[in-house]
Amino acid sequence: MIERADQLILNYVSRAADAAHGVLRPDQRLDFATRLRTRIEAERAGSQDARQVAKVLARLGDPAALARSEARRLAEPPATAPGVSSPTIVDDVVTPPDALRERPPGRTSHGLPFAGLRRAVMAGANPMATEGRDARTIVKEYPRETAALVILVAAALLVPFDLAPVAIFQVPVLVWALGGVLVLSSDSWPLRVRLLGVGAPILGYVVGGVLVGGLRVGGQPGLQAFFVEFFDVSGVMFMIGTGLGVVWLAYRLLDVT
């Protein structure tokens, strides 16, 4: 129910910001969307009831109409007659920037399926798609998680290079292990998400190598032919698994934020 109420607000503000696209300047559009979100939160008064939130949004009216009203307000001369109020969104409550990034411990908001991916895609065109935050802001807030994803990508990119092993371990495996430790030690993802993201390269290496290697063997008899095909494709399957794991972790990180 909490996720549903938050999603209603996000969709409403996104519609208003989309309607303001091309009508307001980018800075005006972000200011308009921020004040609209603040107004909604003030009238919502902390309620997590989706029906109550829907009533608040209904009282505000059509998001497109709010965007047109804001455009008319900005087009008016700065001076107005005494006692005449402009049709604008009242900014009664000023929310500190740090408060926008805070979320209660242990709470993750998932919302609709692929909501995080939708916010990531819309972020470039809609300043409220990520609730006023862009990719650079998310990287600054999650430096360890970002470093872990970069290290995992580096592990995959090292596979084609014939690097000398360290002791008995291949260099890509060591780099993957370092990235895996950073991912597993992070609290930004649920444990199940961390395990799946870190384990995807190994699953790709083992399961993908067995399946694809087995198919490539065809009718050739003997284990030697199988192992030759397995080692030919297992590195590529490791890279594919790493890519899928990184995409999954990045998507869930955006979904959490």
C-alpha positions in Angstrom: 0.0 0.0 0.0 2.9 2.4 0.8 4.5 1.6 -2.6 1.1 2.2 -4.3 0.7 5.6 -2.7 4.2 6.7 -3.6 3.7 5.4 -7.2 0.5 7.5 -7.6 2.4 10.6 -6.6 5.4 9.8 -8.8 3.1 9.2 -11.8 1.2 12.4 -11.2 4.3 14.6 -10.8 5.8 12.9 -13.9 2.7 13.7 -16.0 2.9 17.3 -14.8 6.6 17.5 -15.7 6.0 15.9 -19.1 3.2 18.4 -19.8 5.6 21.2 -18.9 8.3 19.9 -21.4 8.7 22.5 -24.1 6.6 24.9 -22.3 8.9 25.8 -19.4 12.6 26.1 -19.4 14.4 23.1 -17.8 15.1 25.0 -14.6 11.6 26.3 -14.4 10.2 22.8 -15.0 12.3 21.3 -12.3 11.3 24.1 -9.9 7.6 23.6 -10.8 7.8 19.8 -10.3 9.6 20.2 -7.0 7.1 22.6 -5.6 4.3 20.4 -6.9 5.8 17.4 -5.1 6.2 19.5 -1.9 2.6 20.7 -2.1 1.4 17.1 -2.4 3.4 15.9 0.5 2.1 18.7 2.6 -1.5 17.9 1.8 -0.9 14.2 2.2 0.3 14.8 5.7 2.2 11.6 5.9 -0.7 9.4 4.9 0.3 6.1 3.2 -3.3 5.3 2.2 -3.5 5.2 -1.6 -7.2 6.2 -1.6 -6.4 9.3 0.5 -3.5 10.2 -1.8 -5.8 9.8 -4.8 -8.2 12.3 -3.2 -5.4 14.8 -2.8 -4.3 14.4 -6.4 -8.0 14.8 -7.5 -8.3 18.1 -5.6 -5.2 19.4 -7.4 -6.8 18.6 -10.8 -5.3 17.8 -14.2 -1.5 17.8 -14.2 -1.5 19.4 -17.7 -3.7 22.2 -16.5 -1.3 22.9 -13.6 1.6 23.1 -16.1 -0.4 25.6 -18.3 -1.3 27.6 -15.2 2.4 27.7 -14.2 3.4 28.8 -17.7 0.8 31.7 -17.6 2.0 32.7 -14.2 5.6 32.9 -15.4 4.6 34.9 -18.5 2.8 37.6 -16.3 4.7 40.8 -15.3 6.5 40.5 -12.0 4.4 43.1 -10.3 0.8 42.2 -9.4 -2.0 44.3 -8.0 -2.4 44.2 -4.2 -4.7 41.4 -3.0 -4.6 39.5 -6.3 -3.0 36.1 -6.0 -1.4 34.4 -8.9 -2.5 30.8 -9.9 0.6 29.0 -8.6 1.5 26.2 -6.4 2.0 27.4 -2.9 5.4 26.4 -1.6 4.6 26.4 2.1 7.1 23.7 3.1 10.8 23.9 2.2 12.3 20.5 2.1 16.1 20.4 2.7 17.9 18.7 -0.2 19.4 16.1 2.2 15.9 15.1 3.3 15.0 14.1 -0.2 17.7 11.4 -0.1 16.8 10.0 3.2 14.7 6.8 3.5 13.8 4.8 6.5 16.2 2.0 7.3 15.1 -1.4 6.1 12.5 0.0 3.7 12.9 -0.5 -0.1 10.3 0.9 -2.4 9.8 -1.3 -5.5 6.5 0.1 -6.9 5.4 -1.1 -10.2 7.5 -3.7 -12.1 10.6 -2.2 -13.8 9.8 1.2 -12.2 13.5 1.7 -11.6 14.3 1.1 -15.3 11.6 3.4 -16.3 12.9 6.2 -14.1 16.4 5.6 -15.5 15.2 5.9 -19.1 13.1 9.0 -18.3 15.8 10.7 -16.3 17.3 12.6 -19.3 13.9 14.1 -20.4 12.0 14.4 -17.1 13.8 15.9 -14.1 11.4 14.3 -11.7 11.7 10.8 -13.2 14.3 10.1 -10.6 12.8 12.5 -8.1 15.2 15.3 -9.0 18.3 13.1 -9.1 20.4 12.2 -12.1 22.9 9.4 -12.6 25.8 11.5 -11.3 23.9 12.1 -8.1 23.3 8.4 -7.6 26.9 7.6 -8.2 27.9 10.2 -5.6 25.5 8.6 -3.1 26.6 5.0 -3.7 30.4 5.2 -4.4 31.1 1.7 -3.1 28.3 0.1 -5.1 29.4 2.0 -8.2 33.0 0.8 -7.7 31.8 -2.8 -7.3 29.9 -2.7 -10.6 32.9 -1.1 -12.4 35.2 -3.9 -11.0 32.8 -6.6 -12.1 32.8 -5.1 -15.6 36.6 -5.0 -15.6 36.7 -8.7 -14.6 34.6 -9.5 -17.7 36.8 -7.3 -20.0 40.0 -9.0 -18.8 38.8 -12.5 -20.0 40.0 -12.2 -23.6 43.5 -11.2 -22.4 45.9 -14.1 -21.8 47.2 -12.9 -18.5 49.5 -14.9 -16.3 47.7 -16.4 -13.4 48.4 -15.4 -9.8 49.3 -18.6 -7.9 46.6 -20.9 -9.3 43.9 -18.2 -9.9 43.2 -16.5 -13.1 43.3 -12.7 -13.0 39.6 -12.2 -14.1 38.5 -14.5 -11.2 40.5 -12.5 -8.7 39.0 -9.2 -10.0 35.5 -10.8 -9.9 36.1 -11.9 -6.3 37.0 -8.3 -5.3 33.9 -6.9 -6.9 31.8 -9.7 -5.4 33.1 -8.9 -1.9 32.1 -5.2 -2.3 28.7 -6.2 -3.5 28.1 -8.7 -0.7 29.2 -6.2 1.9 26.7 -3.6 0.7 23.4 -3.0 2.4 21.9 -1.2 -0.6 20.7 -4.4 -2.1 18.7 -7.2 -0.5 20.7 -10.4 0.1 18.9 -12.3 -2.7 19.7 -9.6 -5.2 23.4 -9.5 -4.1 23.8 -13.3 -4.4 22.2 -13.4 -7.9 24.2 -10.5 -9.1 27.5 -11.9 -7.9 26.7 -15.5 -8.9 25.5 -14.7 -12.4 29.1 -14.8 -13.9 29.7 -18.3 -12.3 26.3 -19.5 -13.5 27.2 -18.3 -16.9 30.6 -19.9 -16.8 29.4 -23.3 -15.6 25.9 -23.8 -16.8 26.3 -21.8 -20.0 29.7 -23.5 -20.7 28.1 -26.9 -20.2 25.1 -26.3 -22.4 26.8 -24.4 -25.2 29.8 -26.7 -25.1 27.6 -29.8 -25.2 25.7 -28.5 -28.2 29.0 -27.7 -30.0 30.4 -31.1 -29.4 27.6 -32.6 -31.4 28.4 -36.2 -32.3 32.1 -36.1 -31.4 32.7 -38.9 -28.8 34.8 -38.6 -25.6 35.2 -36.1 -22.8 38.2 -34.5 -24.3 36.2 -33.1 -27.2 33.6 -31.8 -24.6 36.2 -30.1 -22.5 37.8 -28.4 -25.5 34.5 -26.9 -26.5 33.7 -26.1 -22.9 36.8 -24.0 -22.4 36.3 -22.4 -25.8 32.9 -20.9 -24.8 33.1 -20.7 -21.0 35.0 -17.4 -21.0 32.4 -15.8 -23.3 29.6 -17.2 -21.1 31.4 -15.7 -18.0 31.4 -12.3 -19.7 27.7 -12.6 -20.6 26.8 -13.7 -17.1 28.8 -10.7 -15.7 27.0 -8.3 -18.0 23.6 -9.6 -16.9 24.6 -9.5 -13.2 25.8 -5.9 -13.5 22.6 -4.8 -15.3 20.5 -6.6 -12.6 22.4 -4.9 -9.8 22.4 -1.5 -11.4 18.6 -1.8 -12.1 17.9 -2.8 -8.5 20.1 0.1 -7.2 18.1 2.5 -9.3 14.9 0.9 -8.1 15.9 1.3 -4.5 16.7 4.9 -5.0 
